[in-house]
Every structure is written in C-alpha cells, then in structure tokens.
C-alpha cells in the first residue's frame, strides 16, 4: 500500500484527506448548524451545503477505493487534481469575501476559520505531490 501511494508521507496525506473529507461531508450532510456556523443562516444555504456534503463524500469514497485499489481505481492523480482545484477555488472565494472584494451572503464579516478550512486540504495535497515518488 505504501509503494502504491509513492511513499509513507503520501500515504499519511491520503489517509488524512479521507478523514478530513469524511468529517466535512458528514458535518455538512447531518449537522444543520454547521452551515450556520459558517455565516449562512438561510434554509437554502443548508440544502446547498447538504449537496456539497454529498459531493465531498463521493470524492472521499473514491479516495478509499484508491487506497485499497479495488473497483479498478488505481490512479489518484485526477481525483487529487479535482479536489485541489475545488478547495483552492473555495479558499480564493473566502479570501475575496474576507478582503471585501466580493459581497458576503449576509453582509457580515467572514470568519478567518472559513478561509482556513479549504486551505487545509490544499496544503496536504501539495505536501503529497512534492513528497510522492510517483
């Protein structure tokens, strides 16, 4: 399994992303107050958050499939690219709202935690990319 991921550090990053994606997706799907804690208090935002949670859950399930290499999933490069772009654009969106370049949905300031959440997988994917032997 270590050789398939390209080394021990990429394997640890892969497992971390599975746990992080699982936590974020299940929080978005099951916890109605999770979206409220991000500053979006409407019911519409809660339902959009639930759809986003199912999208993140799908990516997490593909990560699990590639970790154990079943179902024909052996290469993770495409999945990492999609997750990297998704979280990078999420970070840029939060940064632009924090800097007041873009409007926030409720005209309240953006908490710094909202910028850090999408930045965590970006950093982990970069660490994995730079330490992978593949």
N, C-alpha and C positions, 0 to 999 in steps of 0.2 A: 504494500500500500504506500510505503514511503517513497519507493522508487517511481511509482506511477504518478505521484504528485510532484516529483522533482526534488525531493529532499525533506528534511524534518521541519524546517521553518515553513515552507509552503503547505505542508500537511497541517501544521498547527493553525496557520491562517485559514485554511479551508474549513477546519472544524470550528474555528471561531466564527466564521461567516455563517455557518449552519446554525449555531446557537443564536447569534445576533439576529439573523433573518427570521428564525423561529420565534424569538421573543417579540420582535417588532410586528410580525404578521399576526401573531395570536393576540397581541395587545390591540392592534387596530381592528381585528375582527370581533373580539369578545368584550373588550372594555369600552363602553360608550363614553367614559370620562377621559380616555386617552387623547382623543381628538380635541376635547375641550381644553385639556391641559396645554395644547399647542396654540391656543388662542382662537380656535374656530368653534363657536358655540351653537351654530345652527344645526338642525336635523339633517339638512342636505350635506353639510360637511361630514357628519357622522357616517352617512351612507356612502359618500365618496371614499372616506377613509376605510370603510369595510371592503370596498372593491380594491383599493390599493393594498390592503392586507392580504387579500386572496392572490394578487399578483406577486407580492413578495413571497408568499407561501409556495407558489409554483416554482419560483427561482430556487428557493430553499430545497424543495423536493428534488429538483434536478441536481443540486449540489450533493445531496445524499446519494442519488443514483450514481453520480460520477465518482464519489468517494469509494463506494463498494463495487463499481464497474459492472452494474447489471442493467439490463434493458438496452444494451448497445451504446450506452453513454460512456465514452472513454475520454473524450477531449473536453476540457472545461474552458478553453480559450474564448469561445463565443459567449458562453454564459458569463464569464468574468467581464468581458467587454460590455455586455448589455448592463450588468449590474454597476460597473464602473461609470458608464455614461449616465445611467439613471440617477445614481447618488451624486455624481458631480453636478448634474443639472439641478438637482434638489438643493444642493449646497449653494450653488450660484443664485438660485431663486431666493433662498432665505437671506443670503448676504445682501442682495439688492434691496430686499424689503427692509433689512436692518439699517442699511445706509439711506433709506427713504428714496431710492431711485424708483422703485415700484411701490404701489399702494398695498397696504395690508388689507385683508378682508374685513377687519372690524375697526380700522383706524387706531389700533393700539400698537405700541411698540413691540417689536419681535424679540422674544427672549433669546438670550445667547445660546441656550440649550437647543433651540430649534436649528441653529446653524451647526452645532457640533454633532448632532445625531447623524446626518448624512455624511459628515466628514469622516466618521469612524470607519465605515467600510471602504471609503476611498483610500485611506491610509493603509488599511490592511491589504487591499488589493495591490497597491503599489509595492508594499513590502514583499508580498508573494511574488510579484512579477520580477523584482530585482534579485530575489534570492533563489528563484527556481532554476534548476539545472536544465530544464527542457527548453 
